[in-house]
Amino acid sequence: MQRGAKATQESAVKYWNFSKGQFTRRVSENHKGATPRVLEQGPNTGKTIYEVFVDTITGQIVEMKVREGDYGKSFQILIDVTEDELNPEFFAVDFRFNSTGKSLLKKLPNIDLSKDVALVGYAIDGTNSKGEAVTNYYAVPYQGEISKAGKVQPAYTKEEPNGYPEMKKIKVKGKNTWDDSDQLDFLENLINSINWPGQTEQAKPEAVETPEIEDEETEEIPF
């Protein structure tokens, strides 16, 4: 697998979000391939921003950390995408602790951190438990090759949870809802327990908040 991101080339640390099945990054208006978008929420509602989109990011995961912001917790994956040793390059990719992020983290123990991984975005149409049409978004890790054989499998499944907790049904303001607090605590502890390959302090990026980019949530299920 060739390192980097399909459809874009620049330098230094670049900050990405995962939204609606794609990796997205803000750029200047005159950036090649920039797509305009009007913000629909947050303090900058109505402002036009410009973004580029890619489906795949490939490199070595060197660090992952949990971030606390005004819009709740998220986690950031730092990926070494360096192709020229004289010009180190890193991508910092933000995910929320939603169904998309949790699906990715459940595969984390089965990723070989000494090797490159390809994160591939997907948007798959389906139906929820009520029979309603929904779109599910995934960032799927592959190692070796982007194929069925290279797809990293989850370490925690419904059949073999391996300690991964189920969601709890609780009542909030008279309505039943699913609470995933135990799952989020489990996954945060998982991130913090891993001995990451690491990098020099000079190369580590500062956390950047991009709250206007939201993933459309699909139905959460108990596991």
FIRO-787383 format. One line per field, with one value per residue: x, y, z of N, C-alpha, C in turn; chain; residue number from 1. Coordinates in Angstrom, 1 decimal. Example, Ala and Ser with C-alpha at 12.3 -4.5 7.8 and 13.67 -1.06 7.14 Angstrom:
2
nu	c(13.2 | 12.8)
nv	c(-5.7 | -2.2)
nw	c(7.8 | 7.1)
cau	c(12.3 | 13.7)
cav	c(-4.5 | -1.1)
caw	c(7.8 | 7.1)
cu	c(13.2 | 12.9)
cv	c(-3.3 | 0.0)
cw	c(7.8 | 7.9)
cadena	c(A | A)
num	c(1 | 2)
//
This chain:
223
nu	c(0.8 | 0.5 | 1.7 | -0.1 | -2.7 | -5.4 | -5.8 | -4.8 | -2.0 | 0.2 | 2.0 | 3.8 | 2.0 | -1.3 | -4.8 | -7.6 | -11.1 | -13.6 | -16.3 | -19.5 | -18.7 | -16.3 | -13.0 | -12.3 | -10.9 | -10.2 | -9.5 | -7.9 | -9.8 | -8.8 | -7.5 | -6.6 | -9.2 | -11.0 | -14.0 | -16.9 | -18.8 | -21.5 | -21.7 | -24.0 | -24.5 | -23.4 | -21.2 | -20.3 | -22.3 | -23.7 | -21.4 | -19.1 | -17.1 | -14.2 | -13.4 | -11.5 | -11.8 | -11.2 | -11.1 | -9.4 | -6.8 | -3.5 | -0.9 | 1.4 | 0.0 | 0.8 | 0.1 | -2.6 | -5.2 | -7.4 | -9.7 | -11.0 | -13.6 | -15.7 | -17.8 | -18.1 | -16.5 | -13.9 | -11.8 | -8.4 | -6.4 | -3.1 | -1.2 | 1.6 | 2.5 | 4.7 | 6.6 | 9.0 | 11.9 | 13.3 | 11.5 | 9.3 | 5.9 | 2.7 | -0.7 | -3.4 | -6.3 | -9.6 | -12.1 | -15.4 | -16.9 | -19.0 | -21.3 | -19.8 | -17.1 | -16.8 | -17.1 | -14.7 | -12.8 | -13.2 | -11.8 | -9.2 | -7.4 | -6.6 | -5.0 | -1.9 | 0.5 | 3.0 | 3.1 | 2.0 | -1.3 | -4.4 | -6.9 | -10.2 | -12.9 | -16.5 | -19.9 | -22.8 | -26.0 | -28.9 | -31.3 | -33.0 | -34.0 | -36.6 | -37.3 | -36.8 | -35.2 | -31.7 | -28.3 | -25.3 | -22.1 | -18.7 | -15.3 | -13.0 | -10.3 | -7.5 | -4.9 | -1.9 | -3.3 | -5.9 | -8.5 | -10.8 | -9.3 | -7.4 | -8.7 | -9.2 | -10.4 | -13.0 | -12.1 | -14.0 | -17.1 | -20.6 | -21.0 | -18.6 | -17.7 | -15.5 | -15.2 | -16.2 | -18.6 | -22.3 | -24.8 | -26.9 | -30.3 | -32.0 | -34.1 | -35.0 | -36.4 | -38.9 | -38.8 | -37.6 | -34.2 | -31.0 | -28.0 | -24.7 | -22.5 | -20.8 | -19.5 | -18.1 | -16.3 | -14.9 | -13.6 | -12.2 | -10.4 | -9.1 | -7.7 | -6.0 | -4.4 | -2.6 | 0.6 | 1.9 | 3.6 | 4.8 | 6.6 | 8.7 | 8.6 | 8.6 | 7.3 | 4.7 | 1.3 | -0.8 | -3.9 | -6.8 | -9.9 | -12.8 | -15.7 | -17.9 | -18.1 | -20.0 | -20.9 | -23.5 | -25.7 | -26.4 | -28.7 | -28.1 | -27.1 | -27.6 | -25.1)
nv	c(-1.2 | 2.2 | 5.0 | 7.9 | 10.1 | 9.7 | 11.8 | 14.2 | 16.4 | 17.9 | 19.4 | 18.9 | 18.7 | 17.7 | 18.3 | 16.3 | 15.4 | 12.9 | 12.4 | 11.5 | 9.2 | 9.9 | 11.2 | 14.5 | 17.7 | 21.1 | 23.8 | 26.4 | 28.8 | 28.8 | 26.4 | 23.5 | 21.5 | 22.2 | 22.2 | 24.1 | 24.8 | 25.7 | 26.5 | 25.1 | 25.1 | 26.0 | 28.6 | 29.9 | 29.9 | 30.0 | 30.8 | 30.4 | 27.7 | 25.9 | 22.7 | 19.6 | 16.2 | 12.8 | 9.3 | 7.4 | 6.9 | 6.3 | 4.9 | 4.7 | 4.2 | 6.2 | 7.3 | 7.7 | 9.6 | 10.8 | 13.4 | 16.3 | 18.5 | 21.5 | 20.3 | 17.8 | 14.6 | 13.3 | 11.3 | 11.4 | 10.3 | 9.9 | 9.7 | 8.5 | 9.5 | 9.7 | 9.9 | 10.6 | 10.5 | 12.8 | 14.7 | 14.7 | 13.8 | 14.1 | 13.0 | 14.1 | 12.7 | 13.2 | 11.6 | 11.1 | 9.8 | 8.1 | 5.8 | 5.2 | 5.8 | 4.1 | 1.6 | 1.5 | 1.6 | -0.9 | -2.6 | -2.0 | -3.6 | -5.6 | -4.5 | -4.3 | -2.4 | -1.9 | -1.8 | -0.4 | 0.9 | 1.0 | 3.3 | 3.2 | 4.8 | 4.4 | 4.6 | 3.2 | 2.2 | 1.3 | -0.3 | 0.6 | -0.8 | -0.2 | -0.4 | 1.8 | 3.8 | 4.2 | 5.6 | 4.2 | 4.9 | 4.1 | 3.7 | 1.8 | -0.4 | -1.7 | -4.0 | -4.9 | -5.5 | -3.9 | -5.5 | -8.3 | -10.2 | -8.6 | -7.1 | -5.8 | -7.4 | -7.2 | -7.0 | -7.3 | -8.6 | -9.3 | -12.1 | -12.8 | -11.0 | -10.3 | -8.8 | -6.4 | -4.0 | -4.2 | -1.9 | 0.1 | 0.1 | 2.9 | 5.2 | 8.4 | 11.4 | 10.2 | 8.7 | 5.7 | 5.1 | 4.3 | 3.9 | 4.4 | 4.8 | 3.0 | 1.6 | 3.7 | 4.4 | 2.1 | 2.0 | 4.3 | 3.7 | 1.7 | 3.0 | 4.6 | 2.6 | 1.5 | 1.0 | 3.2 | 3.5 | 6.0 | 9.2 | 12.1 | 14.9 | 17.3 | 16.8 | 16.2 | 17.1 | 19.9 | 19.7 | 20.3 | 21.9 | 21.2 | 21.7 | 22.2 | 20.2 | 17.6 | 14.2 | 12.3 | 10.6 | 7.2 | 4.7 | 3.7 | 0.6 | -2.0 | -3.4)
nw	c(0.0 | -0.8 | 0.9 | 2.3 | 1.1 | -1.1 | -3.8 | -2.8 | -2.1 | 0.0 | 2.6 | 5.8 | 9.0 | 8.7 | 9.3 | 9.6 | 9.4 | 9.9 | 8.0 | 7.0 | 5.6 | 4.3 | 4.4 | 5.4 | 4.9 | 5.7 | 3.5 | 1.6 | -0.4 | -3.0 | -3.3 | -5.1 | -6.3 | -4.2 | -2.4 | -1.9 | 1.2 | 3.1 | 6.5 | 8.8 | 11.4 | 14.8 | 16.0 | 13.7 | 11.8 | 8.6 | 7.4 | 4.6 | 3.9 | 2.7 | 1.4 | 1.0 | -0.1 | 0.6 | 0.1 | 1.2 | 3.6 | 4.2 | 6.2 | 9.1 | 12.2 | 14.8 | 17.2 | 19.4 | 20.9 | 23.4 | 23.3 | 24.8 | 24.3 | 23.5 | 22.4 | 23.4 | 24.0 | 21.8 | 19.6 | 18.5 | 15.8 | 15.1 | 12.3 | 10.6 | 7.5 | 6.0 | 3.1 | 2.1 | 3.8 | 4.5 | 4.7 | 7.0 | 7.5 | 8.8 | 9.4 | 11.2 | 12.4 | 13.2 | 15.1 | 16.2 | 19.3 | 18.3 | 16.6 | 14.3 | 15.1 | 17.3 | 16.1 | 14.6 | 16.7 | 18.0 | 16.5 | 17.0 | 18.8 | 17.0 | 15.1 | 13.7 | 15.0 | 14.2 | 11.5 | 8.4 | 7.9 | 6.1 | 6.1 | 5.1 | 3.9 | 4.0 | 2.8 | 3.5 | 2.5 | 4.2 | 6.5 | 9.5 | 12.8 | 12.8 | 10.2 | 8.7 | 6.2 | 6.3 | 6.4 | 6.9 | 8.2 | 7.8 | 8.8 | 7.7 | 8.7 | 6.9 | 6.4 | 4.8 | 2.2 | 0.4 | 0.6 | 1.1 | 2.4 | 3.7 | 5.4 | 8.6 | 11.4 | 14.0 | 17.5 | 19.4 | 19.6 | 19.2 | 19.7 | 20.8 | 23.1 | 24.8 | 27.1 | 26.4 | 27.1 | 27.1 | 25.9 | 28.1 | 28.9 | 29.8 | 31.5 | 30.5 | 31.3 | 31.2 | 29.0 | 27.3 | 26.6 | 25.1 | 26.8 | 26.4 | 28.1 | 29.5 | 27.5 | 26.2 | 28.2 | 28.4 | 25.8 | 25.9 | 27.9 | 26.7 | 24.6 | 26.1 | 27.3 | 25.5 | 24.3 | 22.3 | 19.1 | 18.9 | 18.6 | 17.8 | 20.0 | 18.7 | 16.4 | 17.0 | 16.6 | 17.6 | 19.2 | 17.3 | 17.1 | 15.3 | 15.2 | 13.5 | 11.6 | 11.2 | 11.7 | 10.3 | 12.3 | 12.7 | 13.7 | 17.0 | 18.3 | 20.9 | 21.2)
cau	c(0.0 | 1.3 | 1.3 | -0.7 | -4.2 | -5.8 | -6.4 | -4.3 | -0.6 | 0.7 | 3.1 | 3.7 | 0.9 | -2.6 | -5.8 | -8.7 | -12.2 | -14.3 | -17.7 | -20.4 | -18.0 | -15.1 | -12.1 | -12.4 | -10.0 | -10.5 | -8.4 | -8.2 | -10.7 | -8.1 | -6.9 | -7.0 | -10.2 | -11.7 | -15.5 | -17.5 | -19.9 | -22.0 | -21.9 | -25.4 | -24.6 | -22.3 | -21.0 | -20.1 | -23.4 | -23.8 | -20.0 | -18.7 | -15.8 | -13.8 | -12.9 | -11.2 | -12.3 | -10.5 | -11.7 | -8.5 | -5.6 | -2.6 | 0.3 | 1.5 | -0.6 | 1.9 | -0.4 | -4.1 | -5.4 | -8.8 | -9.7 | -12.2 | -13.9 | -17.0 | -18.9 | -17.9 | -15.2 | -13.5 | -10.4 | -7.6 | -5.4 | -2.0 | -0.7 | 2.8 | 2.3 | 5.9 | 7.1 | 10.4 | 12.4 | 13.8 | 10.3 | 8.3 | 4.6 | 1.7 | -2.1 | -4.2 | -7.6 | -10.5 | -13.4 | -16.3 | -17.3 | -20.3 | -21.3 | -18.7 | -15.9 | -16.8 | -16.8 | -13.2 | -12.0 | -13.3 | -10.8 | -7.9 | -6.5 | -6.1 | -4.2 | -0.4 | 0.9 | 4.4 | 2.9 | 1.0 | -2.7 | -5.2 | -8.3 | -11.0 | -14.3 | -17.6 | -21.2 | -23.6 | -27.4 | -29.6 | -32.5 | -32.9 | -34.9 | -38.0 | -37.6 | -36.6 | -33.9 | -30.6 | -27.0 | -24.3 | -20.8 | -17.6 | -13.9 | -12.5 | -8.9 | -7.0 | -3.4 | -1.4 | -3.9 | -7.3 | -9.3 | -11.4 | -8.2 | -6.6 | -9.7 | -9.0 | -11.6 | -13.2 | -11.7 | -15.1 | -18.3 | -21.7 | -20.8 | -17.4 | -17.5 | -14.2 | -15.2 | -16.8 | -19.9 | -23.5 | -25.4 | -27.9 | -31.5 | -32.4 | -35.3 | -34.7 | -37.6 | -40.0 | -38.6 | -36.5 | -33.1 | -29.8 | -26.9 | -23.4 | -21.4 | -19.8 | -18.8 | -17.2 | -15.3 | -14.1 | -12.8 | -11.2 | -9.3 | -8.3 | -6.8 | -4.9 | -3.6 | -1.7 | 2.0 | 1.9 | 4.9 | 5.4 | 7.3 | 9.4 | 7.7 | 8.5 | 6.4 | 3.3 | 0.4 | -1.7 | -5.3 | -7.6 | -11.3 | -13.6 | -17.1 | -18.9 | -18.2 | -20.7 | -21.3 | -24.9 | -25.7 | -27.3 | -29.2 | -27.2 | -27.7 | -27.1 | -23.7)
cav	c(0.0 | 3.5 | 6.0 | 9.2 | 10.2 | 9.8 | 13.0 | 15.5 | 16.4 | 19.1 | 19.2 | 19.0 | 18.1 | 18.1 | 17.9 | 15.7 | 14.8 | 11.8 | 12.8 | 10.9 | 8.2 | 10.4 | 12.1 | 15.8 | 18.7 | 22.5 | 24.3 | 27.8 | 28.8 | 28.6 | 25.1 | 22.6 | 20.5 | 22.7 | 22.3 | 25.0 | 24.3 | 26.7 | 26.0 | 25.2 | 25.1 | 26.5 | 30.1 | 30.5 | 29.5 | 30.9 | 31.1 | 29.4 | 27.1 | 25.1 | 21.4 | 18.6 | 14.9 | 11.6 | 8.1 | 6.5 | 7.5 | 5.1 | 5.2 | 4.0 | 4.8 | 6.3 | 7.7 | 8.0 | 10.3 | 11.2 | 14.9 | 16.9 | 19.8 | 22.0 | 19.4 | 16.4 | 13.9 | 12.7 | 10.8 | 11.8 | 9.3 | 10.5 | 8.8 | 8.9 | 9.2 | 10.2 | 9.1 | 11.0 | 10.6 | 14.1 | 15.6 | 13.9 | 14.3 | 13.4 | 13.4 | 14.0 | 12.4 | 13.2 | 10.8 | 11.2 | 8.5 | 7.7 | 4.4 | 5.1 | 5.7 | 2.8 | 0.4 | 1.5 | 1.3 | -2.3 | -3.4 | -1.6 | -4.6 | -6.5 | -3.8 | -4.4 | -1.0 | -1.8 | -1.8 | 0.6 | 0.6 | 1.8 | 3.5 | 3.4 | 5.3 | 3.8 | 5.0 | 2.1 | 2.4 | 0.1 | 0.0 | 0.4 | -1.8 | 0.2 | -0.5 | 3.1 | 3.9 | 5.0 | 5.4 | 3.9 | 5.3 | 3.3 | 3.9 | 0.4 | -0.6 | -2.8 | -4.2 | -5.8 | -5.1 | -3.5 | -6.6 | -9.1 | -10.8 | -7.6 | -6.3 | -6.0 | -7.9 | -6.6 | -7.8 | -7.4 | -8.9 | -9.8 | -13.5 | -12.9 | -9.6 | -10.1 | -7.8 | -5.1 | -4.0 | -3.8 | -0.6 | -0.1 | 0.8 | 3.8 | 6.1 | 9.8 | 12.3 | 9.4 | 7.9 | 4.8 | 5.3 | 3.4 | 4.6 | 3.8 | 5.3 | 2.0 | 1.4 | 4.8 | 4.3 | 0.9 | 2.3 | 5.3 | 3.0 | 0.9 | 3.9 | 5.0 | 1.5 | 1.0 | 1.6 | 3.7 | 3.6 | 7.3 | 10.1 | 13.2 | 15.9 | 18.4 | 16.4 | 16.0 | 18.2 | 20.4 | 19.4 | 21.4 | 21.6 | 21.5 | 21.3 | 22.3 | 19.0 | 16.6 | 12.9 | 11.9 | 9.5 | 6.2 | 4.1 | 2.9 | -0.7 | -2.3 | -3.8)
caw	c(0.0 | -0.9 | 2.0 | 1.9 | 0.9 | -2.5 | -4.3 | -2.3 | -1.7 | 0.6 | 3.5 | 7.3 | 9.7 | 8.2 | 10.2 | 8.9 | 10.1 | 9.1 | 7.9 | 5.9 | 4.8 | 3.7 | 5.2 | 4.9 | 5.4 | 5.3 | 2.7 | 1.1 | -1.5 | -4.3 | -3.3 | -6.1 | -5.9 | -3.1 | -2.6 | -0.9 | 2.0 | 4.1 | 7.8 | 9.2 | 12.9 | 15.5 | 16.1 | 12.4 | 10.9 | 7.4 | 6.8 | 3.6 | 4.0 | 1.5 | 1.8 | 0.0 | 0.4 | 0.1 | 0.6 | 1.9 | 4.2 | 4.5 | 6.9 | 10.3 | 13.4 | 15.8 | 18.5 | 19.5 | 22.1 | 23.6 | 23.4 | 25.4 | 23.7 | 23.8 | 21.8 | 24.0 | 23.7 | 20.5 | 19.7 | 17.4 | 15.4 | 14.4 | 11.3 | 9.9 | 6.1 | 5.4 | 1.9 | 2.0 | 5.2 | 4.8 | 4.9 | 7.7 | 7.3 | 9.6 | 9.4 | 12.5 | 12.0 | 14.3 | 15.1 | 17.4 | 19.9 | 17.8 | 16.1 | 13.4 | 15.9 | 18.1 | 15.2 | 14.3 | 17.9 | 18.3 | 15.7 | 17.3 | 19.3 | 16.0 | 14.2 | 14.0 | 15.0 | 13.6 | 10.0 | 7.8 | 7.9 | 5.2 | 6.6 | 4.0 | 4.2 | 3.3 | 3.2 | 3.1 | 2.7 | 4.9 | 7.2 | 11.0 | 13.4 | 12.5 | 8.8 | 8.0 | 5.5 | 7.0 | 5.8 | 7.9 | 7.8 | 8.4 | 8.5 | 7.8 | 8.5 | 6.2 | 6.5 | 3.7 | 1.0 | 0.6 | 0.1 | 2.1 | 3.2 | 4.4 | 6.3 | 10.1 | 12.1 | 15.3 | 18.6 | 20.3 | 18.8 | 20.1 | 20.0 | 21.7 | 23.6 | 25.4 | 28.1 | 25.9 | 27.8 | 26.3 | 26.2 | 29.1 | 28.6 | 30.9 | 31.3 | 30.6 | 31.1 | 30.9 | 27.7 | 27.3 | 25.7 | 25.3 | 27.4 | 26.0 | 28.9 | 29.8 | 26.2 | 26.0 | 29.2 | 28.0 | 24.7 | 26.3 | 28.7 | 25.7 | 23.9 | 27.1 | 27.7 | 24.5 | 24.2 | 20.9 | 18.6 | 19.3 | 17.6 | 18.5 | 20.5 | 17.7 | 15.3 | 17.5 | 16.3 | 18.6 | 18.9 | 16.6 | 17.2 | 14.1 | 15.6 | 12.5 | 10.7 | 12.0 | 11.1 | 10.5 | 13.2 | 12.4 | 14.9 | 17.9 | 18.8 | 22.2 | 21.3)
cu	c(0.9 | 0.7 | 0.7 | -2.2 | -4.5 | -6.3 | -5.8 | -2.8 | -0.3 | 1.9 | 2.8 | 2.5 | -0.5 | -3.7 | -7.1 | -9.8 | -12.8 | -15.8 | -18.4 | -19.6 | -16.8 | -14.3 | -12.1 | -11.5 | -10.3 | -9.2 | -8.8 | -9.1 | -10.0 | -7.3 | -7.5 | -8.1 | -11.1 | -13.2 | -16.1 | -18.6 | -20.3 | -22.3 | -23.4 | -25.6 | -23.3 | -22.2 | -20.8 | -21.1 | -23.6 | -22.5 | -19.7 | -17.3 | -15.5 | -13.1 | -12.4 | -11.6 | -11.5 | -11.2 | -10.7 | -7.3 | -4.8 | -1.3 | 0.4 | 0.9 | 0.5 | 1.4 | -1.9 | -4.3 | -6.9 | -8.7 | -11.1 | -12.5 | -15.3 | -18.1 | -18.7 | -16.6 | -15.1 | -12.2 | -9.7 | -6.5 | -4.3 | -1.3 | 0.5 | 2.6 | 3.6 | 6.3 | 8.6 | 10.9 | 12.9 | 12.7 | 9.2 | 6.9 | 3.6 | 0.3 | -2.7 | -5.7 | -8.5 | -11.7 | -14.1 | -16.5 | -18.7 | -20.3 | -20.1 | -17.3 | -15.7 | -16.5 | -15.3 | -12.4 | -12.1 | -12.4 | -9.4 | -7.0 | -5.9 | -5.3 | -2.7 | 0.2 | 2.4 | 4.3 | 2.0 | -0.4 | -3.4 | -6.5 | -9.1 | -12.4 | -15.3 | -18.9 | -22.1 | -25.1 | -28.0 | -30.8 | -32.3 | -33.9 | -36.3 | -38.3 | -37.4 | -35.2 | -32.9 | -29.3 | -26.0 | -22.9 | -19.7 | -16.3 | -13.2 | -11.0 | -8.5 | -5.4 | -3.0 | -1.9 | -5.4 | -8.2 | -9.9 | -10.3 | -7.5 | -7.4 | -9.4 | -10.3 | -11.7 | -12.7 | -12.9 | -16.4 | -19.4 | -21.5 | -19.6 | -17.0 | -16.2 | -14.1 | -15.9 | -18.3 | -21.1 | -24.0 | -26.5 | -29.1 | -31.9 | -33.5 | -34.8 | -35.9 | -38.8 | -39.9 | -37.4 | -35.4 | -31.9 | -28.7 | -25.6 | -22.2 | -20.3 | -18.9 | -17.7 | -16.0 | -14.3 | -13.1 | -11.8 | -10.0 | -8.4 | -7.3 | -5.6 | -4.0 | -2.5 | -0.4 | 2.2 | 3.4 | 5.6 | 6.1 | 7.9 | 8.3 | 7.5 | 7.5 | 4.9 | 2.5 | -0.4 | -3.1 | -6.0 | -9.0 | -12.0 | -15.0 | -18.1 | -19.1 | -18.8 | -21.0 | -22.8 | -24.9 | -26.8 | -27.7 | -28.2 | -27.9 | -27.0 | -25.7 | -23.0)
cv	c(1.2 | 4.4 | 7.2 | 9.2 | 10.3 | 11.2 | 14.3 | 15.3 | 17.8 | 18.8 | 19.3 | 18.3 | 18.6 | 17.5 | 17.5 | 15.4 | 13.7 | 12.2 | 12.2 | 10.0 | 8.7 | 11.2 | 13.5 | 16.8 | 20.1 | 23.0 | 25.7 | 27.7 | 28.4 | 27.2 | 24.2 | 21.6 | 21.0 | 22.7 | 23.2 | 24.4 | 25.4 | 26.0 | 26.2 | 25.2 | 25.7 | 28.0 | 30.7 | 30.1 | 30.5 | 31.2 | 30.0 | 29.0 | 26.3 | 23.8 | 20.6 | 17.2 | 13.8 | 10.4 | 7.2 | 7.3 | 6.3 | 5.6 | 4.4 | 4.8 | 4.9 | 6.8 | 7.9 | 8.6 | 10.7 | 12.7 | 15.3 | 18.3 | 20.3 | 21.2 | 18.0 | 15.8 | 13.3 | 12.0 | 11.1 | 10.7 | 10.1 | 9.5 | 9.3 | 8.5 | 9.6 | 9.3 | 9.4 | 11.3 | 12.0 | 15.1 | 14.8 | 14.6 | 13.4 | 13.9 | 13.1 | 13.9 | 12.4 | 12.4 | 11.1 | 9.8 | 8.2 | 6.3 | 4.2 | 4.9 | 4.5 | 1.6 | 0.3 | 1.0 | -0.2 | -3.2 | -3.0 | -2.6 | -5.5 | -5.8 | -3.9 | -3.0 | -0.8 | -1.7 | -0.7 | 0.0 | 1.5 | 2.0 | 3.9 | 3.8 | 4.7 | 4.5 | 4.0 | 2.3 | 1.1 | 0.6 | -0.2 | -0.6 | -1.4 | 0.1 | 0.8 | 3.1 | 4.8 | 4.7 | 5.2 | 4.2 | 4.5 | 3.8 | 2.5 | 0.2 | -1.8 | -2.8 | -5.2 | -5.4 | -4.7 | -4.5 | -7.3 | -9.7 | -9.9 | -6.8 | -6.7 | -6.3 | -7.3 | -7.6 | -8.1 | -7.5 | -9.3 | -11.2 | -13.6 | -11.5 | -9.3 | -9.0 | -6.5 | -5.1 | -3.7 | -2.5 | -0.9 | 0.7 | 1.6 | 4.6 | 7.6 | 10.7 | 11.4 | 8.5 | 7.0 | 5.1 | 4.4 | 4.3 | 3.8 | 4.2 | 4.3 | 1.6 | 2.5 | 4.8 | 3.2 | 1.3 | 3.4 | 4.7 | 2.2 | 1.8 | 4.3 | 3.9 | 1.0 | 1.8 | 2.0 | 3.8 | 4.9 | 8.0 | 11.2 | 14.2 | 17.0 | 18.1 | 16.3 | 17.3 | 18.6 | 20.0 | 20.6 | 21.0 | 22.1 | 21.1 | 21.4 | 21.1 | 17.9 | 15.3 | 12.7 | 10.6 | 8.5 | 5.6 | 3.4 | 1.6 | -1.1 | -2.7 | -3.0)
cw	c(0.0 | 0.2 | 1.4 | 1.8 | -0.6 | -2.7 | -3.7 | -1.9 | -1.2 | 1.5 | 5.0 | 7.9 | 9.1 | 9.1 | 9.4 | 9.9 | 9.2 | 9.1 | 6.7 | 5.0 | 4.1 | 4.7 | 4.6 | 5.6 | 4.9 | 4.6 | 2.3 | -0.1 | -2.9 | -4.3 | -4.4 | -5.6 | -4.7 | -3.4 | -1.5 | -0.1 | 3.0 | 5.4 | 8.2 | 10.7 | 13.5 | 15.4 | 14.7 | 11.4 | 9.8 | 6.7 | 5.7 | 3.8 | 2.8 | 2.0 | 0.7 | 0.7 | -0.2 | 0.8 | 1.4 | 2.4 | 4.6 | 5.2 | 8.2 | 11.5 | 14.5 | 17.2 | 18.3 | 20.8 | 22.2 | 23.9 | 24.0 | 24.9 | 24.1 | 23.3 | 22.3 | 23.6 | 22.3 | 20.7 | 18.4 | 17.1 | 14.7 | 13.6 | 10.6 | 8.4 | 5.3 | 4.2 | 1.7 | 3.4 | 5.5 | 5.0 | 5.6 | 7.6 | 8.1 | 9.3 | 10.7 | 12.1 | 13.2 | 14.1 | 16.4 | 18.0 | 19.6 | 17.3 | 15.1 | 14.1 | 16.7 | 17.3 | 14.8 | 15.5 | 18.3 | 17.5 | 16.1 | 17.9 | 18.2 | 14.9 | 14.6 | 13.8 | 14.4 | 12.1 | 9.6 | 7.8 | 6.9 | 5.9 | 5.4 | 4.4 | 3.4 | 3.8 | 2.6 | 3.5 | 3.3 | 5.5 | 8.7 | 11.5 | 13.2 | 11.0 | 8.0 | 7.3 | 6.2 | 6.2 | 6.9 | 7.3 | 8.5 | 7.9 | 8.8 | 7.7 | 7.8 | 6.4 | 5.4 | 2.4 | 1.3 | -0.1 | 1.3 | 3.0 | 4.1 | 5.4 | 7.8 | 10.7 | 13.5 | 16.4 | 19.6 | 19.4 | 19.8 | 20.5 | 21.0 | 22.1 | 24.2 | 26.3 | 27.7 | 26.4 | 26.8 | 26.8 | 27.2 | 28.7 | 29.9 | 30.5 | 31.5 | 30.3 | 30.6 | 29.7 | 27.8 | 26.3 | 26.0 | 25.7 | 27.1 | 26.9 | 29.2 | 28.6 | 26.0 | 27.0 | 28.9 | 26.8 | 25.0 | 27.1 | 27.7 | 25.0 | 24.8 | 27.5 | 26.7 | 24.5 | 22.7 | 20.4 | 18.9 | 18.2 | 18.5 | 18.9 | 19.5 | 16.6 | 15.7 | 17.2 | 17.5 | 18.2 | 18.3 | 16.6 | 15.9 | 14.3 | 14.5 | 11.6 | 11.5 | 11.1 | 11.3 | 11.2 | 12.7 | 13.7 | 15.7 | 18.3 | 20.1 | 22.3 | 20.2)
cadena	c(A | A | A | A | A | A | A | A | A | A | A | A | A | A | A | A | A | A | A | A | A | A | A | A | A | A | A | A | A | A | A | A | A | A | A | A | A | A | A | A | A | A | A | A | A | A | A | A | A | A | A | A | A | A | A | A | A | A | A | A | A | A | A | A | A | A | A | A | A | A | A | A | A | A | A | A | A | A | A | A | A | A | A | A | A | A | A | A | A | A | A | A | A | A | A | A | A | A | A | A | A | A | A | A | A | A | A | A | A | A | A | A | A | A | A | A | A | A | A | A | A | A | A | A | A | A | A | A | A | A | A | A | A | A | A | A | A | A | A | A | A | A | A | A | A | A | A | A | A | A | A | A | A | A | A | A | A | A | A | A | A | A | A | A | A | A | A | A | A | A | A | A | A | A | A | A | A | A | A | A | A | A | A | A | A | A | A | A | A | A | A | A | A | A | A | A | A | A | A | A | A | A | A | A | A | A | A | A | A | A | A | A | A | A | A | A | A | A | A | A | A | A | A)
num	c(1 | 2 | 3 | 4 | 5 | 6 | 7 | 8 | 9 | 10 | 11 | 12 | 13 | 14 | 15 | 16 | 17 | 18 | 19 | 20 | 21 | 22 | 23 | 24 | 25 | 26 | 27 | 28 | 29 | 30 | 31 | 32 | 33 | 34 | 35 | 36 | 37 | 38 | 39 | 40 | 41 | 42 | 43 | 44 | 45 | 46 | 47 | 48 | 49 | 50 | 51 | 52 | 53 | 54 | 55 | 56 | 57 | 58 | 59 | 60 | 61 | 62 | 63 | 64 | 65 | 66 | 67 | 68 | 69 | 70 | 71 | 72 | 73 | 74 | 75 | 76 | 77 | 78 | 79 | 80 | 81 | 82 | 83 | 84 | 85 | 86 | 87 | 88 | 89 | 90 | 91 | 92 | 93 | 94 | 95 | 96 | 97 | 98 | 99 | 100 | 101 | 102 | 103 | 104 | 105 | 106 | 107 | 108 | 109 | 110 | 111 | 112 | 113 | 114 | 115 | 116 | 117 | 118 | 119 | 120 | 121 | 122 | 123 | 124 | 125 | 126 | 127 | 128 | 129 | 130 | 131 | 132 | 133 | 134 | 135 | 136 | 137 | 138 | 139 | 140 | 141 | 142 | 143 | 144 | 145 | 146 | 147 | 148 | 149 | 150 | 151 | 152 | 153 | 154 | 155 | 156 | 157 | 158 | 159 | 160 | 161 | 162 | 163 | 164 | 165 | 166 | 167 | 168 | 169 | 170 | 171 | 172 | 173 | 174 | 175 | 176 | 177 | 178 | 179 | 180 | 181 | 182 | 183 | 184 | 185 | 186 | 187 | 188 | 189 | 190 | 191 | 192 | 193 | 194 | 195 | 196 | 197 | 198 | 199 | 200 | 201 | 202 | 203 | 204 | 205 | 206 | 207 | 208 | 209 | 210 | 211 | 212 | 213 | 214 | 215 | 216 | 217 | 218 | 219 | 220 | 221 | 222 | 223)
//
